[in-house]
Amino acid sequence: MGSEAMKVRLATPKEAEECWSIRNQSIRHGCQSSYSAAVIAAWTPEAMPENYRVVITNNPFFVIDGQNSRPVATGYLDLSTGSVEAIFTSPDYIGKGFAGLILEMIKDEARKRGFKQLTLSSTPNAQSFYQKHGFILLRENLYPSSLAQADLRCMDMSIEL
């Protein structure tokens, strides 16, 4: 594990592109068994949608830095919906507990803000991760993604705080 201090911090809007890149790498690496290559390619465009920066500005958007002091894991609490979003880890850092740490920060933040429940839509490959962290499966769903130009199979999950 090395001497990396796993410190969760808030992302800044100027880090949006880096956070977008982590998202894309994570989806390309982790979702191969869940979605077709064409869907993954469409869902992870290099060009970041500008609203991603707005998301970072308007919500508690957490990151953990890697050895080079750049973000390697992300996740945020969507304040408008009470949902957990963008839990992504760079492939090189998977298995170090970063995503779990960010998820715990999101739960704490939600409790502080008076949320009684959190929801999320998980990719099939991440379902067991969320269950391990206390989320329960509500239903399987098809999530229409304008980016992917496809209906993505997702697991709707929730947790009581």
C-alpha positions in Angstrom: 0.0 0.0 0.0 2.9 2.4 0.5 2.8 5.6 2.5 -0.1 7.2 0.6 -2.2 9.1 3.0 -5.7 8.5 1.7 -7.1 11.9 2.2 -10.5 12.7 0.8 -10.9 16.3 -0.3 -13.3 18.4 -2.4 -12.5 18.7 -6.1 -12.2 22.1 -7.7 -13.9 23.1 -11.0 -10.5 23.4 -12.6 -10.0 19.7 -12.0 -13.1 18.7 -14.0 -11.2 17.4 -17.0 -9.1 15.2 -14.7 -12.2 13.9 -13.0 -13.8 13.2 -16.4 -10.7 11.3 -17.5 -10.9 9.1 -14.3 -14.6 8.4 -15.1 -13.8 7.3 -18.6 -10.8 5.1 -17.6 -12.9 3.5 -14.9 -15.9 2.8 -17.2 -13.6 1.5 -20.0 -11.8 -0.8 -17.6 -14.6 -2.0 -15.3 -17.7 -2.2 -17.5 -16.4 -4.4 -20.3 -18.4 -7.3 -19.0 -21.6 -5.2 -18.6 -21.8 -3.3 -21.9 -20.7 -3.6 -25.5 -17.5 -1.9 -26.7 -19.6 0.4 -28.9 -21.7 1.5 -26.0 -18.7 2.1 -23.8 -16.9 4.1 -26.5 -19.9 6.3 -27.0 -20.4 6.7 -23.2 -16.8 7.8 -22.6 -16.1 10.6 -25.1 -12.7 12.4 -24.6 -14.5 15.8 -24.8 -16.0 16.5 -21.4 -19.5 17.9 -21.4 -19.4 21.4 -19.8 -22.1 20.5 -17.3 -19.6 18.2 -15.6 -17.8 21.3 -14.3 -21.1 22.7 -13.1 -21.7 19.5 -11.2 -18.4 19.9 -9.4 -19.2 23.5 -8.6 -22.7 22.8 -7.3 -22.3 19.6 -5.3 -19.9 18.1 -2.7 -17.6 16.4 -5.2 -14.9 14.4 -3.5 -11.6 13.1 -4.8 -8.6 11.2 -3.4 -5.1 12.1 -4.8 -2.6 9.5 -5.9 1.2 9.6 -5.5 1.5 12.5 -8.0 -1.0 14.6 -5.9 -3.5 14.4 -8.8 -7.0 12.9 -8.3 -7.3 9.2 -8.9 -10.7 8.5 -7.4 -14.0 10.5 -7.5 -17.5 10.6 -6.2 -20.2 13.1 -5.4 -23.5 13.7 -3.6 -26.1 15.0 -6.0 -27.9 17.5 -3.7 -30.9 17.9 -6.0 -31.7 14.1 -6.0 -30.0 12.7 -2.9 -28.1 10.3 -5.1 -24.6 9.0 -5.1 -22.8 9.7 -8.4 -19.5 9.3 -10.2 -17.9 6.8 -7.9 -14.9 6.1 -10.1 -11.3 5.0 -9.5 -8.4 5.0 -12.0 -7.6 1.4 -13.0 -4.1 1.7 -11.4 -5.6 2.4 -8.0 -8.5 -0.1 -7.9 -8.6 -2.3 -4.8 -7.0 0.2 -2.4 -10.2 1.2 -0.7 -10.4 4.7 -2.3 -14.0 4.3 -3.6 -15.2 3.0 -0.2 -13.6 6.0 1.5 -15.3 8.4 -0.9 -18.6 6.6 -0.4 -18.3 7.0 3.4 -17.6 10.7 3.0 -20.7 11.0 0.8 -22.8 9.3 3.4 -21.4 11.6 6.2 -22.1 14.6 4.1 -25.6 13.5 3.3 -26.3 12.9 7.1 -25.0 16.4 7.9 -27.3 17.9 5.3 -30.3 16.0 6.7 -30.8 13.3 4.1 -32.4 10.2 5.5 -31.8 8.0 2.5 -29.4 7.9 -0.5 -30.1 6.3 -3.9 -27.9 5.3 -6.8 -27.9 3.6 -10.1 -25.0 1.1 -10.3 -23.5 -0.5 -13.3 -23.9 -4.3 -13.0 -20.2 -4.8 -12.3 -20.3 -2.5 -9.3 -23.4 -3.9 -7.6 -21.5 -6.1 -5.2 -19.3 -3.1 -4.1 -22.4 -1.1 -3.2 -24.0 -4.0 -1.4 -20.8 -4.5 0.6 -21.3 -0.8 1.7 -24.9 -1.3 2.9 -26.9 -0.5 -0.2 -29.8 -2.7 -1.1 -31.0 -3.6 -4.6 -34.4 -2.1 -5.4 -34.8 -3.1 -9.0 -32.9 -3.6 -12.2 -33.6 -0.8 -14.7 -32.7 0.5 -18.1 -31.2 3.9 -17.9 -31.4 5.9 -21.1 -28.0 7.5 -21.7 -27.9 10.3 -24.3 -24.0 10.0 -24.3 -24.0 6.3 -25.0 -27.0 6.6 -27.3 -28.3 3.4 -25.6 -30.3 2.1 -22.7 -27.8 1.0 -20.0 -28.7 -1.8 -17.7 -28.4 -0.5 -14.2 -29.2 -1.5 -10.6 -31.3 1.0 -8.7 -30.1 0.8 -5.1 -30.7 2.7 -1.8 -29.5 2.9 1.8 -31.2 4.3 4.9 -28.8 6.7 6.7 
